Amino acid sequence: LARRQVLVRDMSCIESLARVDMLCVDKTGTITEPSLEVDEIVPLDGDPTEALTAMYGSRSPENDTAQALFEKFRGESAWECTHYIPFTSERKWSGFAFRDRGVYLVGAPDILLDGGLQEKTAPYAQQGFRALLIARYNGQLQDALDARLVTPMALVLLRSRIRPDARS
């Protein structure tokens, strides 16, 4: 490893690496471009376009996912947001309450539906997509959600574009 200019910080790593055939790491962005993009909307129950425009169309993006949604659904909406819960990595969802329109959620399907939709999302994950669920919520918007009150609308498939100069 030293001859190949590899710094070993823990000697047990050498033994673990002896069983590895291939290691792909993209922490530096050498394989993919640094931003996400919306690739496809997979309808489940209704068209989420108007709700997504109301949620992300004119809101300043707070992370890469929100930036991708902003780029896809940019525009003004007549929907009035009365309450908003931002995305956090611990919560893994964000929520929007709209006057006379109800409550909408965007987040990890397995979190919002307590493990539901895995059959539907697994093929997309195998293709390298990140799937987000947009759903209606039939309860009050608060930090604790009841999965029984979540009605799926669509999956939003996000991807990182592979750099044209990345080696195959």
Phi and psi in radians as a Rosetta constraint file:
Dihedral C 1 N 2 CA 2 C 2 CIRCULARHARMONIC -1.109 0.35
Dihedral N 2 CA 2 C 2 N 3 CIRCULARHARMONIC -0.665 0.35
Dihedral C 2 N 3 CA 3 C 3 CIRCULARHARMONIC -1.108 0.35
Dihedral N 3 CA 3 C 3 N 4 CIRCULARHARMONIC -0.457 0.35
Dihedral C 3 N 4 CA 4 C 4 CIRCULARHARMONIC -1.694 0.35
Dihedral N 4 CA 4 C 4 N 5 CIRCULARHARMONIC 0.257 0.35
Dihedral C 4 N 5 CA 5 C 5 CIRCULARHARMONIC 1.056 0.35
Dihedral N 5 CA 5 C 5 N 6 CIRCULARHARMONIC 0.757 0.35
Dihedral C 5 N 6 CA 6 C 6 CIRCULARHARMONIC -1.837 0.35
Dihedral N 6 CA 6 C 6 N 7 CIRCULARHARMONIC 2.231 0.35
Dihedral C 6 N 7 CA 7 C 7 CIRCULARHARMONIC -1.563 0.35
Dihedral N 7 CA 7 C 7 N 8 CIRCULARHARMONIC 2.096 0.35
Dihedral C 7 N 8 CA 8 C 8 CIRCULARHARMONIC -1.754 0.35
Dihedral N 8 CA 8 C 8 N 9 CIRCULARHARMONIC 2.059 0.35
Dihedral C 8 N 9 CA 9 C 9 CIRCULARHARMONIC -1.652 0.35
Dihedral N 9 CA 9 C 9 N 10 CIRCULARHARMONIC -0.410 0.35
Dihedral C 9 N 10 CA 10 C 10 CIRCULARHARMONIC -2.387 0.35
Dihedral N 10 CA 10 C 10 N 11 CIRCULARHARMONIC 2.077 0.35
Dihedral C 10 N 11 CA 11 C 11 CIRCULARHARMONIC -1.065 0.35
Dihedral N 11 CA 11 C 11 N 12 CIRCULARHARMONIC -0.477 0.35
Dihedral C 11 N 12 CA 12 C 12 CIRCULARHARMONIC -1.172 0.35
Dihedral N 12 CA 12 C 12 N 13 CIRCULARHARMONIC -0.322 0.35
Dihedral C 12 N 13 CA 13 C 13 CIRCULARHARMONIC -1.100 0.35
Dihedral N 13 CA 13 C 13 N 14 CIRCULARHARMONIC -0.609 0.35
Dihedral C 13 N 14 CA 14 C 14 CIRCULARHARMONIC -1.048 0.35
Dihedral N 14 CA 14 C 14 N 15 CIRCULARHARMONIC -0.777 0.35
Dihedral C 14 N 15 CA 15 C 15 CIRCULARHARMONIC -1.141 0.35
Dihedral N 15 CA 15 C 15 N 16 CIRCULARHARMONIC -0.715 0.35
Dihedral C 15 N 16 CA 16 C 16 CIRCULARHARMONIC -1.143 0.35
Dihedral N 16 CA 16 C 16 N 17 CIRCULARHARMONIC -0.738 0.35
Dihedral C 16 N 17 CA 17 C 17 CIRCULARHARMONIC -1.190 0.35
Dihedral N 17 CA 17 C 17 N 18 CIRCULARHARMONIC -0.338 0.35
Dihedral C 17 N 18 CA 18 C 18 CIRCULARHARMONIC -1.106 0.35
Dihedral N 18 CA 18 C 18 N 19 CIRCULARHARMONIC -0.412 0.35
Dihedral C 18 N 19 CA 19 C 19 CIRCULARHARMONIC -1.672 0.35
Dihedral N 19 CA 19 C 19 N 20 CIRCULARHARMONIC 0.024 0.35
Dihedral C 19 N 20 CA 20 C 20 CIRCULARHARMONIC -1.610 0.35
Dihedral N 20 CA 20 C 20 N 21 CIRCULARHARMONIC 2.276 0.35
Dihedral C 20 N 21 CA 21 C 21 CIRCULARHARMONIC -1.608 0.35
Dihedral N 21 CA 21 C 21 N 22 CIRCULARHARMONIC -0.661 0.35
Dihedral C 21 N 22 CA 22 C 22 CIRCULARHARMONIC -2.585 0.35
Dihedral N 22 CA 22 C 22 N 23 CIRCULARHARMONIC 2.451 0.35
Dihedral C 22 N 23 CA 23 C 23 CIRCULARHARMONIC -2.292 0.35
Dihedral N 23 CA 23 C 23 N 24 CIRCULARHARMONIC 2.040 0.35
Dihedral C 23 N 24 CA 24 C 24 CIRCULARHARMONIC -1.968 0.35
Dihedral N 24 CA 24 C 24 N 25 CIRCULARHARMONIC 2.146 0.35
Dihedral C 24 N 25 CA 25 C 25 CIRCULARHARMONIC -2.260 0.35
Dihedral N 25 CA 25 C 25 N 26 CIRCULARHARMONIC 2.343 0.35
Dihedral C 25 N 26 CA 26 C 26 CIRCULARHARMONIC -2.202 0.35
Dihedral N 26 CA 26 C 26 N 27 CIRCULARHARMONIC 0.599 0.35
Dihedral C 26 N 27 CA 27 C 27 CIRCULARHARMONIC -1.189 0.35
Dihedral N 27 CA 27 C 27 N 28 CIRCULARHARMONIC -0.421 0.35
Dihedral C 27 N 28 CA 28 C 28 CIRCULARHARMONIC -1.685 0.35
Dihedral N 28 CA 28 C 28 N 29 CIRCULARHARMONIC -0.017 0.35
Dihedral C 28 N 29 CA 29 C 29 CIRCULARHARMONIC 1.344 0.35
Dihedral N 29 CA 29 C 29 N 30 CIRCULARHARMONIC 0.436 0.35
Dihedral C 29 N 30 CA 30 C 30 CIRCULARHARMONIC -1.405 0.35
Dihedral N 30 CA 30 C 30 N 31 CIRCULARHARMONIC -0.345 0.35
Dihedral C 30 N 31 CA 31 C 31 CIRCULARHARMONIC -1.724 0.35
Dihedral N 31 CA 31 C 31 N 32 CIRCULARHARMONIC -0.780 0.35
Dihedral C 31 N 32 CA 32 C 32 CIRCULARHARMONIC -2.026 0.35
Dihedral N 32 CA 32 C 32 N 33 CIRCULARHARMONIC 2.781 0.35
Dihedral C 32 N 33 CA 33 C 33 CIRCULARHARMONIC -1.258 0.35
Dihedral N 33 CA 33 C 33 N 34 CIRCULARHARMONIC 2.716 0.35
Dihedral C 33 N 34 CA 34 C 34 CIRCULARHARMONIC -1.311 0.35
Dihedral N 34 CA 34 C 34 N 35 CIRCULARHARMONIC -0.065 0.35
Dihedral C 34 N 35 CA 35 C 35 CIRCULARHARMONIC -2.034 0.35
Dihedral N 35 CA 35 C 35 N 36 CIRCULARHARMONIC 2.762 0.35
Dihedral C 35 N 36 CA 36 C 36 CIRCULARHARMONIC -1.672 0.35
Dihedral N 36 CA 36 C 36 N 37 CIRCULARHARMONIC 2.787 0.35
Dihedral C 36 N 37 CA 37 C 37 CIRCULARHARMONIC -2.483 0.35
Dihedral N 37 CA 37 C 37 N 38 CIRCULARHARMONIC 2.604 0.35
Dihedral C 37 N 38 CA 38 C 38 CIRCULARHARMONIC -1.327 0.35
Dihedral N 38 CA 38 C 38 N 39 CIRCULARHARMONIC 2.137 0.35
Dihedral C 38 N 39 CA 39 C 39 CIRCULARHARMONIC -1.651 0.35
Dihedral N 39 CA 39 C 39 N 40 CIRCULARHARMONIC -0.735 0.35
Dihedral C 39 N 40 CA 40 C 40 CIRCULARHARMONIC -2.778 0.35
Dihedral N 40 CA 40 C 40 N 41 CIRCULARHARMONIC 2.638 0.35
Dihedral C 40 N 41 CA 41 C 41 CIRCULARHARMONIC -1.941 0.35
Dihedral N 41 CA 41 C 41 N 42 CIRCULARHARMONIC 2.164 0.35
Dihedral C 41 N 42 CA 42 C 42 CIRCULARHARMONIC -1.853 0.35
Dihedral N 42 CA 42 C 42 N 43 CIRCULARHARMONIC 1.791 0.35
Dihedral C 42 N 43 CA 43 C 43 CIRCULARHARMONIC -1.140 0.35
Dihedral N 43 CA 43 C 43 N 44 CIRCULARHARMONIC 2.432 0.35
Dihedral C 43 N 44 CA 44 C 44 CIRCULARHARMONIC -2.028 0.35
Dihedral N 44 CA 44 C 44 N 45 CIRCULARHARMONIC -0.730 0.35
Dihedral C 44 N 45 CA 45 C 45 CIRCULARHARMONIC -2.785 0.35
Dihedral N 45 CA 45 C 45 N 46 CIRCULARHARMONIC 1.490 0.35
Dihedral C 45 N 46 CA 46 C 46 CIRCULARHARMONIC 1.818 0.35
Dihedral N 46 CA 46 C 46 N 47 CIRCULARHARMONIC 3.010 0.35
Dihedral C 46 N 47 CA 47 C 47 CIRCULARHARMONIC -1.776 0.35
Dihedral N 47 CA 47 C 47 N 48 CIRCULARHARMONIC 2.064 0.35
Dihedral C 47 N 48 CA 48 C 48 CIRCULARHARMONIC -1.530 0.35
Dihedral N 48 CA 48 C 48 N 49 CIRCULARHARMONIC 0.057 0.35
Dihedral C 48 N 49 CA 49 C 49 CIRCULARHARMONIC -1.005 0.35
Dihedral N 49 CA 49 C 49 N 50 CIRCULARHARMONIC -0.834 0.35
Dihedral C 49 N 50 CA 50 C 50 CIRCULARHARMONIC -1.118 0.35
Dihedral N 50 CA 50 C 50 N 51 CIRCULARHARMONIC -0.715 0.35
Dihedral C 50 N 51 CA 51 C 51 CIRCULARHARMONIC -1.159 0.35
Dihedral N 51 CA 51 C 51 N 52 CIRCULARHARMONIC -0.745 0.35
Dihedral C 51 N 52 CA 52 C 52 CIRCULARHARMONIC -1.151 0.35
Dihedral N 52 CA 52 C 52 N 53 CIRCULARHARMONIC -0.631 0.35
Dihedral C 52 N 53 CA 53 C 53 CIRCULARHARMONIC -1.131 0.35
Dihedral N 53 CA 53 C 53 N 54 CIRCULARHARMONIC -0.712 0.35
Dihedral C 53 N 54 CA 54 C 54 CIRCULARHARMONIC -1.142 0.35
Dihedral N 54 CA 54 C 54 N 55 CIRCULARHARMONIC -0.619 0.35
Dihedral C 54 N 55 CA 55 C 55 CIRCULARHARMONIC -1.362 0.35
Dihedral N 55 CA 55 C 55 N 56 CIRCULARHARMONIC -0.703 0.35
Dihedral C 55 N 56 CA 56 C 56 CIRCULARHARMONIC -2.142 0.35
Dihedral N 56 CA 56 C 56 N 57 CIRCULARHARMONIC -0.215 0.35
Dihedral C 56 N 57 CA 57 C 57 CIRCULARHARMONIC -1.044 0.35
Dihedral N 57 CA 57 C 57 N 58 CIRCULARHARMONIC -0.630 0.35
Dihedral C 57 N 58 CA 58 C 58 CIRCULARHARMONIC -2.219 0.35
Dihedral N 58 CA 58 C 58 N 59 CIRCULARHARMONIC 0.134 0.35
Dihedral C 58 N 59 CA 59 C 59 CIRCULARHARMONIC -1.528 0.35
Dihedral N 59 CA 59 C 59 N 60 CIRCULARHARMONIC 2.434 0.35
Dihedral C 59 N 60 CA 60 C 60 CIRCULARHARMONIC -1.163 0.35
Dihedral N 60 CA 60 C 60 N 61 CIRCULARHARMONIC 2.185 0.35
Dihedral C 60 N 61 CA 61 C 61 CIRCULARHARMONIC -1.126 0.35
Dihedral N 61 CA 61 C 61 N 62 CIRCULARHARMONIC 2.394 0.35
Dihedral C 61 N 62 CA 62 C 62 CIRCULARHARMONIC -1.838 0.35
Dihedral N 62 CA 62 C 62 N 63 CIRCULARHARMONIC -0.157 0.35
Dihedral C 62 N 63 CA 63 C 63 CIRCULARHARMONIC -2.770 0.35
Dihedral N 63 CA 63 C 63 N 64 CIRCULARHARMONIC 3.141 0.35
Dihedral C 63 N 64 CA 64 C 64 CIRCULARHARMONIC -1.105 0.35
Dihedral N 64 CA 64 C 64 N 65 CIRCULARHARMONIC -0.659 0.35
Dihedral C 64 N 65 CA 65 C 65 CIRCULARHARMONIC -1.135 0.35
Dihedral N 65 CA 65 C 65 N 66 CIRCULARHARMONIC -0.825 0.35
Dihedral C 65 N 66 CA 66 C 66 CIRCULARHARMONIC -1.086 0.35
Dihedral N 66 CA 66 C 66 N 67 CIRCULARHARMONIC -0.604 0.35
Dihedral C 66 N 67 CA 67 C 67 CIRCULARHARMONIC -1.113 0.35
Dihedral N 67 CA 67 C 67 N 68 CIRCULARHARMONIC -0.765 0.35
Dihedral C 67 N 68 CA 68 C 68 CIRCULARHARMONIC -1.103 0.35
Dihedral N 68 CA 68 C 68 N 69 CIRCULARHARMONIC -0.732 0.35
Dihedral C 68 N 69 CA 69 C 69 CIRCULARHARMONIC -1.184 0.35
Dihedral N 69 CA 69 C 69 N 70 CIRCULARHARMONIC -0.666 0.35
Dihedral C 69 N 70 CA 70 C 70 CIRCULARHARMONIC -1.068 0.35
Dihedral N 70 CA 70 C 70 N 71 CIRCULARHARMONIC -0.784 0.35
Dihedral C 70 N 71 CA 71 C 71 CIRCULARHARMONIC -1.089 0.35
Dihedral N 71 CA 71 C 71 N 72 CIRCULARHARMONIC -0.679 0.35
Dihedral C 71 N 72 CA 72 C 72 CIRCULARHARMONIC -1.355 0.35
Dihedral N 72 CA 72 C 72 N 73 CIRCULARHARMONIC -0.673 0.35
Dihedral C 72 N 73 CA 73 C 73 CIRCULARHARMONIC -2.006 0.35
Dihedral N 73 CA 73 C 73 N 74 CIRCULARHARMONIC 0.495 0.35
Dihedral C 73 N 74 CA 74 C 74 CIRCULARHARMONIC -1.061 0.35
Dihedral N 74 CA 74 C 74 N 75 CIRCULARHARMONIC 2.371 0.35
Dihedral C 74 N 75 CA 75 C 75 CIRCULARHARMONIC 2.634 0.35
Dihedral N 75 CA 75 C 75 N 76 CIRCULARHARMONIC 2.955 0.35
Dihedral C 75 N 76 CA 76 C 76 CIRCULARHARMONIC -1.523 0.35
Dihedral N 76 CA 76 C 76 N 77 CIRCULARHARMONIC 2.674 0.35
Dihedral C 76 N 77 CA 77 C 77 CIRCULARHARMONIC -2.385 0.35
Dihedral N 77 CA 77 C 77 N 78 CIRCULARHARMONIC 2.547 0.35
Dihedral C 77 N 78 CA 78 C 78 CIRCULARHARMONIC -1.442 0.35
Dihedral N 78 CA 78 C 78 N 79 CIRCULARHARMONIC -0.158 0.35
Dihedral C 78 N 79 CA 79 C 79 CIRCULARHARMONIC -1.199 0.35
Dihedral N 79 CA 79 C 79 N 80 CIRCULARHARMONIC 2.337 0.35
Dihedral C 79 N 80 CA 80 C 80 CIRCULARHARMONIC -1.776 0.35
Dihedral N 80 CA 80 C 80 N 81 CIRCULARHARMONIC 2.026 0.35
Dihedral C 80 N 81 CA 81 C 81 CIRCULARHARMONIC -1.371 0.35
Dihedral N 81 CA 81 C 81 N 82 CIRCULARHARMONIC 2.142 0.35
Dihedral C 81 N 82 CA 82 C 82 CIRCULARHARMONIC -1.809 0.35
Dihedral N 82 CA 82 C 82 N 83 CIRCULARHARMONIC -0.342 0.35
Dihedral C 82 N 83 CA 83 C 83 CIRCULARHARMONIC -2.712 0.35
Dihedral N 83 CA 83 C 83 N 84 CIRCULARHARMONIC 2.450 0.35
Dihedral C 83 N 84 CA 84 C 84 CIRCULARHARMONIC -2.426 0.35
Dihedral N 84 CA 84 C 84 N 85 CIRCULARHARMONIC 2.313 0.35
Dihedral C 84 N 85 CA 85 C 85 CIRCULARHARMONIC -2.026 0.35
Dihedral N 85 CA 85 C 85 N 86 CIRCULARHARMONIC 2.015 0.35
Dihedral C 85 N 86 CA 86 C 86 CIRCULARHARMONIC -1.257 0.35
Dihedral N 86 CA 86 C 86 N 87 CIRCULARHARMONIC 2.755 0.35
Dihedral C 86 N 87 CA 87 C 87 CIRCULARHARMONIC -1.168 0.35
Dihedral N 87 CA 87 C 87 N 88 CIRCULARHARMONIC 2.438 0.35
Dihedral C 87 N 88 CA 88 C 88 CIRCULARHARMONIC -2.342 0.35
Dihedral N 88 CA 88 C 88 N 89 CIRCULARHARMONIC 2.698 0.35
Dihedral C 88 N 89 CA 89 C 89 CIRCULARHARMONIC -1.183 0.35
Dihedral N 89 CA 89 C 89 N 90 CIRCULARHARMONIC -0.423 0.35
Dihedral C 89 N 90 CA 90 C 90 CIRCULARHARMONIC -1.304 0.35
Dihedral N 90 CA 90 C 90 N 91 CIRCULARHARMONIC -0.773 0.35
Dihedral C 90 N 91 CA 91 C 91 CIRCULARHARMONIC -1.337 0.35
Dihedral N 91 CA 91 C 91 N 92 CIRCULARHARMONIC -0.729 0.35
Dihedral C 91 N 92 CA 92 C 92 CIRCULARHARMONIC 1.194 0.35
Dihedral N 92 CA 92 C 92 N 93 CIRCULARHARMONIC 0.469 0.35
Dihedral C 92 N 93 CA 93 C 93 CIRCULARHARMONIC -2.786 0.35
Dihedral N 93 CA 93 C 93 N 94 CIRCULARHARMONIC 2.823 0.35
Dihedral C 93 N 94 CA 94 C 94 CIRCULARHARMONIC -2.273 0.35
Dihedral N 94 CA 94 C 94 N 95 CIRCULARHARMONIC 2.736 0.35
Dihedral C 94 N 95 CA 95 C 95 CIRCULARHARMONIC -2.369 0.35
Dihedral N 95 CA 95 C 95 N 96 CIRCULARHARMONIC 2.600 0.35
Dihedral C 95 N 96 CA 96 C 96 CIRCULARHARMONIC -2.365 0.35
Dihedral N 96 CA 96 C 96 N 97 CIRCULARHARMONIC 2.229 0.35
Dihedral C 96 N 97 CA 97 C 97 CIRCULARHARMONIC -1.882 0.35
Dihedral N 97 CA 97 C 97 N 98 CIRCULARHARMONIC 2.270 0.35
Dihedral C 97 N 98 CA 98 C 98 CIRCULARHARMONIC -2.062 0.35
Dihedral N 98 CA 98 C 98 N 99 CIRCULARHARMONIC 2.417 0.35
Dihedral C 98 N 99 CA 99 C 99 CIRCULARHARMONIC -1.051 0.35
Dihedral N 99 CA 99 C 99 N 100 CIRCULARHARMONIC 2.187 0.35
Dihedral C 99 N 100 CA 100 C 100 CIRCULARHARMONIC 1.091 0.35
Dihedral N 100 CA 100 C 100 N 101 CIRCULARHARMONIC 0.228 0.35
Dihedral C 100 N 101 CA 101 C 101 CIRCULARHARMONIC -2.167 0.35
Dihedral N 101 CA 101 C 101 N 102 CIRCULARHARMONIC -0.315 0.35
Dihedral C 101 N 102 CA 102 C 102 CIRCULARHARMONIC 1.726 0.35
Dihedral N 102 CA 102 C 102 N 103 CIRCULARHARMONIC -2.909 0.35
Dihedral C 102 N 103 CA 103 C 103 CIRCULARHARMONIC -1.966 0.35
Dihedral N 103 CA 103 C 103 N 104 CIRCULARHARMONIC 2.390 0.35
Dihedral C 103 N 104 CA 104 C 104 CIRCULARHARMONIC -2.238 0.35
Dihedral N 104 CA 104 C 104 N 105 CIRCULARHARMONIC 2.534 0.35
Dihedral C 104 N 105 CA 105 C 105 CIRCULARHARMONIC -2.159 0.35
Dihedral N 105 CA 105 C 105 N 106 CIRCULARHARMONIC 2.594 0.35
Dihedral C 105 N 106 CA 106 C 106 CIRCULARHARMONIC -2.345 0.35
Dihedral N 106 CA 106 C 106 N 107 CIRCULARHARMONIC 2.221 0.35
Dihedral C 106 N 107 CA 107 C 107 CIRCULARHARMONIC 3.079 0.35
Dihedral N 107 CA 107 C 107 N 108 CIRCULARHARMONIC -2.900 0.35
Dihedral C 107 N 108 CA 108 C 108 CIRCULARHARMONIC -1.188 0.35
Dihedral N 108 CA 108 C 108 N 109 CIRCULARHARMONIC 2.182 0.35
Dihedral C 108 N 109 CA 109 C 109 CIRCULARHARMONIC -0.999 0.35
Dihedral N 109 CA 109 C 109 N 110 CIRCULARHARMONIC -0.708 0.35
Dihedral C 109 N 110 CA 110 C 110 CIRCULARHARMONIC -1.167 0.35
Dihedral N 110 CA 110 C 110 N 111 CIRCULARHARMONIC -0.472 0.35
Dihedral C 110 N 111 CA 111 C 111 CIRCULARHARMONIC -1.405 0.35
Dihedral N 111 CA 111 C 111 N 112 CIRCULARHARMONIC -0.849 0.35
Dihedral C 111 N 112 CA 112 C 112 CIRCULARHARMONIC -1.165 0.35
Dihedral N 112 CA 112 C 112 N 113 CIRCULARHARMONIC -0.557 0.35
Dihedral C 112 N 113 CA 113 C 113 CIRCULARHARMONIC -1.949 0.35
Dihedral N 113 CA 113 C 113 N 114 CIRCULARHARMONIC 0.316 0.35
Dihedral C 113 N 114 CA 114 C 114 CIRCULARHARMONIC 0.920 0.35
Dihedral N 114 CA 114 C 114 N 115 CIRCULARHARMONIC 0.846 0.35
Dihedral C 114 N 115 CA 115 C 115 CIRCULARHARMONIC 1.609 0.35
Dihedral N 115 CA 115 C 115 N 116 CIRCULARHARMONIC -0.055 0.35
Dihedral C 115 N 116 CA 116 C 116 CIRCULARHARMONIC -1.257 0.35
Dihedral N 116 CA 116 C 116 N 117 CIRCULARHARMONIC 2.850 0.35
Dihedral C 116 N 117 CA 117 C 117 CIRCULARHARMONIC 1.234 0.35
Dihedral N 117 CA 117 C 117 N 118 CIRCULARHARMONIC 0.195 0.35
Dihedral C 117 N 118 CA 118 C 118 CIRCULARHARMONIC -1.087 0.35
Dihedral N 118 CA 118 C 118 N 119 CIRCULARHARMONIC -0.627 0.35
Dihedral C 118 N 119 CA 119 C 119 CIRCULARHARMONIC -1.077 0.35
Dihedral N 119 CA 119 C 119 N 120 CIRCULARHARMONIC -0.626 0.35
Dihedral C 119 N 120 CA 120 C 120 CIRCULARHARMONIC -1.349 0.35
Dihedral N 120 CA 120 C 120 N 121 CIRCULARHARMONIC -0.650 0.35
Dihedral C 120 N 121 CA 121 C 121 CIRCULARHARMONIC -1.531 0.35
Dihedral N 121 CA 121 C 121 N 122 CIRCULARHARMONIC -0.421 0.35
Dihedral C 121 N 122 CA 122 C 122 CIRCULARHARMONIC -0.985 0.35
Dihedral N 122 CA 122 C 122 N 123 CIRCULARHARMONIC -0.806 0.35
Dihedral C 122 N 123 CA 123 C 123 CIRCULARHARMONIC -1.066 0.35
Dihedral N 123 CA 123 C 123 N 124 CIRCULARHARMONIC -0.600 0.35
Dihedral C 123 N 124 CA 124 C 124 CIRCULARHARMONIC -1.216 0.35
Dihedral N 124 CA 124 C 124 N 125 CIRCULARHARMONIC -0.694 0.35
Dihedral C 124 N 125 CA 125 C 125 CIRCULARHARMONIC -1.095 0.35
Dihedral N 125 CA 125 C 125 N 126 CIRCULARHARMONIC -0.686 0.35
Dihedral C 125 N 126 CA 126 C 126 CIRCULARHARMONIC -1.135 0.35
Dihedral N 126 CA 126 C 126 N 127 CIRCULARHARMONIC -0.440 0.35
Dihedral C 126 N 127 CA 127 C 127 CIRCULARHARMONIC -1.552 0.35
Dihedral N 127 CA 127 C 127 N 128 CIRCULARHARMONIC 0.035 0.35
Dihedral C 127 N 128 CA 128 C 128 CIRCULARHARMONIC 1.626 0.35
Dihedral N 128 CA 128 C 128 N 129 CIRCULARHARMONIC 0.119 0.35
Dihedral C 128 N 129 CA 129 C 129 CIRCULARHARMONIC -1.475 0.35
Dihedral N 129 CA 129 C 129 N 130 CIRCULARHARMONIC 2.683 0.35
Dihedral C 129 N 130 CA 130 C 130 CIRCULARHARMONIC -1.845 0.35
Dihedral N 130 CA 130 C 130 N 131 CIRCULARHARMONIC 2.147 0.35
Dihedral C 130 N 131 CA 131 C 131 CIRCULARHARMONIC -1.787 0.35
Dihedral N 131 CA 131 C 131 N 132 CIRCULARHARMONIC 2.248 0.35
Dihedral C 131 N 132 CA 132 C 132 CIRCULARHARMONIC -1.943 0.35
Dihedral N 132 CA 132 C 132 N 133 CIRCULARHARMONIC 2.582 0.35
Dihedral C 132 N 133 CA 133 C 133 CIRCULARHARMONIC -1.821 0.35
Dihedral N 133 CA 133 C 133 N 134 CIRCULARHARMONIC 2.300 0.35
Dihedral C 133 N 134 CA 134 C 134 CIRCULARHARMONIC -1.854 0.35
Dihedral N 134 CA 134 C 134 N 135 CIRCULARHARMONIC 2.320 0.35
Dihedral C 134 N 135 CA 135 C 135 CIRCULARHARMONIC -2.538 0.35
Dihedral N 135 CA 135 C 135 N 136 CIRCULARHARMONIC 2.711 0.35
Dihedral C 135 N 136 CA 136 C 136 CIRCULARHARMONIC -1.487 0.35
Dihedral N 136 CA 136 C 136 N 137 CIRCULARHARMONIC 2.601 0.35
Dihedral C 136 N 137 CA 137 C 137 CIRCULARHARMONIC -2.169 0.35
Dihedral N 137 CA 137 C 137 N 138 CIRCULARHARMONIC 2.165 0.35
Dihedral C 137 N 138 CA 138 C 138 CIRCULARHARMONIC -1.671 0.35
Dihedral N 138 CA 138 C 138 N 139 CIRCULARHARMONIC 0.691 0.35
Dihedral C 138 N 139 CA 139 C 139 CIRCULARHARMONIC -2.529 0.35
Dihedral N 139 CA 139 C 139 N 140 CIRCULARHARMONIC -3.011 0.35
Dihedral C 139 N 140 CA 140 C 140 CIRCULARHARMONIC -1.380 0.35
Dihedral N 140 CA 140 C 140 N 141 CIRCULARHARMONIC 2.438 0.35
Dihedral C 140 N 141 CA 141 C 141 CIRCULARHARMONIC -1.345 0.35
Dihedral N 141 CA 141 C 141 N 142 CIRCULARHARMONIC 1.949 0.35
Dihedral C 141 N 142 CA 142 C 142 CIRCULARHARMONIC -2.623 0.35
Dihedral N 142 CA 142 C 142 N 143 CIRCULARHARMONIC 3.028 0.35
Dihedral C 142 N 143 CA 143 C 143 CIRCULARHARMONIC -1.049 0.35
Dihedral N 143 CA 143 C 143 N 144 CIRCULARHARMONIC -0.610 0.35
Dihedral C 143 N 144 CA 144 C 144 CIRCULARHARMONIC -1.698 0.35
Dihedral N 144 CA 144 C 144 N 145 CIRCULARHARMONIC 2.190 0.35
Dihedral C 144 N 145 CA 145 C 145 CIRCULARHARMONIC -1.911 0.35
Dihedral N 145 CA 145 C 145 N 146 CIRCULARHARMONIC 2.685 0.35
Dihedral C 145 N 146 CA 146 C 146 CIRCULARHARMONIC -1.880 0.35
Dihedral N 146 CA 146 C 146 N 147 CIRCULARHARMONIC 1.966 0.35
Dihedral C 146 N 147 CA 147 C 147 CIRCULARHARMONIC -1.019 0.35
Dihedral N 147 CA 147 C 147 N 148 CIRCULARHARMONIC -0.430 0.35
Dihedral C 147 N 148 CA 148 C 148 CIRCULARHARMONIC -1.219 0.35
Dihedral N 148 CA 148 C 148 N 149 CIRCULARHARMONIC -0.286 0.35
Dihedral C 148 N 149 CA 149 C 149 CIRCULARHARMONIC -1.737 0.35
Dihedral N 149 CA 149 C 149 N 150 CIRCULARHARMONIC 0.105 0.35
Dihedral C 149 N 150 CA 150 C 150 CIRCULARHARMONIC -1.655 0.35
Dihedral N 150 CA 150 C 150 N 151 CIRCULARHARMONIC 2.194 0.35
Dihedral C 150 N 151 CA 151 C 151 CIRCULARHARMONIC -2.000 0.35
Dihedral N 151 CA 151 C 151 N 152 CIRCULARHARMONIC 1.894 0.35
Dihedral C 151 N 152 CA 152 C 152 CIRCULARHARMONIC -1.091 0.35
Dihedral N 152 CA 152 C 152 N 153 CIRCULARHARMONIC 2.399 0.35
Dihedral C 152 N 153 CA 153 C 153 CIRCULARHARMONIC -1.878 0.35
Dihedral N 153 CA 153 C 153 N 154 CIRCULARHARMONIC -0.821 0.35
Dihedral C 153 N 154 CA 154 C 154 CIRCULARHARMONIC -2.879 0.35
Dihedral N 154 CA 154 C 154 N 155 CIRCULARHARMONIC 2.798 0.35
Dihedral C 154 N 155 CA 155 C 155 CIRCULARHARMONIC -1.775 0.35
Dihedral N 155 CA 155 C 155 N 156 CIRCULARHARMONIC 2.376 0.35
Dihedral C 155 N 156 CA 156 C 156 CIRCULARHARMONIC -1.863 0.35
Dihedral N 156 CA 156 C 156 N 157 CIRCULARHARMONIC 2.040 0.35
Dihedral C 156 N 157 CA 157 C 157 CIRCULARHARMONIC -1.666 0.35
Dihedral N 157 CA 157 C 157 N 158 CIRCULARHARMONIC 2.136 0.35
Dihedral C 157 N 158 CA 158 C 158 CIRCULARHARMONIC -1.943 0.35
Dihedral N 158 CA 158 C 158 N 159 CIRCULARHARMONIC 2.627 0.35
Dihedral C 158 N 159 CA 159 C 159 CIRCULARHARMONIC -2.560 0.35
Dihedral N 159 CA 159 C 159 N 160 CIRCULARHARMONIC 2.746 0.35
Dihedral C 159 N 160 CA 160 C 160 CIRCULARHARMONIC -1.745 0.35
Dihedral N 160 CA 160 C 160 N 161 CIRCULARHARMONIC 2.202 0.35
Dihedral C 160 N 161 CA 161 C 161 CIRCULARHARMONIC -1.267 0.35
Dihedral N 161 CA 161 C 161 N 162 CIRCULARHARMONIC 2.331 0.35
Dihedral C 161 N 162 CA 162 C 162 CIRCULARHARMONIC -1.294 0.35
Dihedral N 162 CA 162 C 162 N 163 CIRCULARHARMONIC 2.346 0.35
Dihedral C 162 N 163 CA 163 C 163 CIRCULARHARMONIC -1.095 0.35
Dihedral N 163 CA 163 C 163 N 164 CIRCULARHARMONIC 2.453 0.35
Dihedral C 163 N 164 CA 164 C 164 CIRCULARHARMONIC -1.098 0.35
Dihedral N 164 CA 164 C 164 N 165 CIRCULARHARMONIC -0.447 0.35
Dihedral C 164 N 165 CA 165 C 165 CIRCULARHARMONIC -1.652 0.35
Dihedral N 165 CA 165 C 165 N 166 CIRCULARHARMONIC 0.112 0.35
Dihedral C 165 N 166 CA 166 C 166 CIRCULARHARMONIC -1.260 0.35
Dihedral N 166 CA 166 C 166 N 167 CIRCULARHARMONIC 2.400 0.35
Dihedral C 166 N 167 CA 167 C 167 CIRCULARHARMONIC -1.188 0.35
Dihedral N 167 CA 167 C 167 N 168 CIRCULARHARMONIC 2.492 0.35
